[in-house]
Amino acid sequence: MSNICGEVITLQLGHYSNFVGTHWWNLQDASLSYDPEMPPGEIQSDVLFREGQTLDGSITYTPRLVAMDLKGSLQTLRQEGSLYDTGKETSAFSWDGSLRVHKESLPAKNSFLEDLDMLDCGDIMTRPHFSSGAQSQCSRNVDTVNSRLARVQKNYKLEGSVKVWSDFLRIHFHPRTISVIHQYNHDGEADRLEAFGQGEALLQGAVLEDLDDKLHFFVEECDYFQGFQVLCDLTDGFAGLGSKVTEMLQDGYGGRGILTFGTAPVSHPNSTPTKDLYHLLNCALGMVHMASHSSFFCPLTLRGGLGLRPSSPISFPYLNYDPSLWYHSSSILSLALDALTVPYRLRSNCIPMWQLADSLSTSGRKVVAAYGAIPFPITHGSSLPDALSACDSLPWQPLSACAEAADGRCYGQWVTLKGLEGQRLTSSAAPGKEPPSRLHNLHSGEDVLASYITSFYPTAPLALQLVSRPSKVIPPFPQIFSQSLNDRGLQDSHLLPTNTLAAPPGVSSVPVITSLQSGPALEQWLSELHRSVTSFDIRRVAPSFLSQGPEMADYTEALEQLRTLARTYRDDSGGMTRSSSEDDDD
């Protein structure tokens, strides 16, 4: 473990990845403290954020981020942002002739964005936990900032007004953050980025130069650069672009961590059988290539599977969400990501990206699966042993469309429990009484959680971390939480539906537990994906998919790599029963 958390650069490639990323950056912004009197939290925000300065000398604090999307995807958001505006316009030339002005009406802003426009953005983005030079000036502004922030704390119903991710973006970006790919459209039927080969072909010319310029800008100002976390759409042409981008990162920044999360929505609007087939093919090819070029690759989705006939979307006991709304499903994945990325963002006892990846990707097993309980089920006033003892099985649900193994076999696992601030991590029985469970005999939260998980995975290597502060789900995060939860996301008997006289408070923070796993369950999952994409002749069923690449030989080789990748997860210890179809694959 290290006491220095180096900087991380985030890349978001594709529209759904930007949905997840927008919620995730909103969560990070909500966790920042603008009060210099408060002690710093467990998470080191400088890992993700950078300090800058505008032309008029104002200090800014913006994400170290490159976000790529298609033409027409920004709506009301300006590509260069407004944080570094000088308020002055200059003209490069004069014109004495007649002038005709054509004005194009801008998309209307929703109620959240209108309220956000009323804030003094310079104050809002001032660096939290300030350096000594800025602290005295910014201390005087704490009350002002907090009062203005309170104006966007009211509940919003944005389900009908969110069309793109910028419709609920809470923070400002650096002018070098956003890249728009003008060759393809976000909306409409023409010029769509639908196939893997289209995305592969994009990373050249102006697109490549622009990305390389942005990356160098952010990398060169880092002192202890850890690496990259990449969010990439998995079901459209961005899978091909992400494959080339991760290859570029691997070639140009060897030895740095590249943690790639492939995102997929539960459903796509206006989908067709042909488009669904494209989604499957993009997923298979993207996973093979991005896993090859990354330190690890983790799919993130609430789909019941990645095949053509997935089971029902993942459900959570204390969430009421609409799987068809990207605004909803991406918010859940962002909470998971907030916990999954904790190890390399800690202020102390930081786990570097490479160490996290190496512990999970041994023997070429570059694909890992994520699981999570959102929120973690614990009752107000109870303890961690009480909560875990009440669970008949592991509390989490699949977040990678990969069912968890039921036989206790796992090659490695990272577990993060976040947000039990104010709750007891241990509990002992009264004198003369038997403890309710063996967990109540333990003396630390880490021991309690480790003992509980090893009862399901008795021989698997396990690493875990507990972080006390929860994820803050302030507006515009959707209110998708059960009415039985209090404002801290804890079960509360006073809020059960029988108490109809009192309206439940809005949930403002939630505890979350996540698990990253590498294990034999991924063999069956990857093998099923391989069987799905090899069950038809692509030249007959979807000939246009290969029209812009890859070549047929490269496509065949990629599917063979997928088959080989699946076999690396095979457990040859004798504890696995293989089906006849799996034997036939050999």
Salt bridges, closest charged atoms under 4 A:
ASP29 OD2 - ARG170 NE 3.03
ASP46 OD2 - ARG127 NH2 2.84
GLU51 OE1 - ARG127 NE 2.81
ASP69 OD2 - HIS15 ND1 2.76
GLU80 OE2 - ARG78 NH2 2.94
ASP85 OD2 - ARG78 NH1 2.92
ASP115 OD2 - LYS154 NZ 3.08
ASP117 OD2 - LYS109 NZ 2.70
ASP120 OD2 - ARG148 NH1 3.39
ASP123 OD2 - ARG148 NH1 3.31
GLU159 OE2 - HIS328 NE2 2.85
ASP187 OD1 - HIS186 NE2 3.73
GLU189 OE1 - LYS275 NZ 3.87
ASP210 OD1 - LYS214 NZ 3.72
ASP212 OD1 - HIS216 ND1 3.35
ASP213 OD2 - ARG176 NH1 2.91
GLU221 OE2 - ARG50 NE 2.50
GLU247 OE1 - LYS244 NZ 3.65
ASP276 OD1 - HIS279 ND1 3.63
ASP338 OD1 - ARG345 NH2 3.05
ASP338 OD2 - LYS418 NZ 3.39
ASP386 OD1 - HIS440 NE2 2.72
ASP407 OD2 - ARG409 NH2 2.39
ASP492 OD1 - HIS494 ND1 3.11
GLU523 OE2 - ARG570 NE 2.97
ASP537 OD1 - ARG539 NE 3.46
GLU560 OE2 - ARG563 NH1 3.22
ASP571 OD2 - ARG409 NH1 2.80
ASP583 OD1 - ARG578 NH2 3.10
ASP585 OD2 - ARG531 NH1 3.27
ASP586 OD1 - ARG567 NE 3.82
ASP586 OD2 - ARG570 NH1 3.43
ASP586 OD2 - ARG578 NH2 2.36
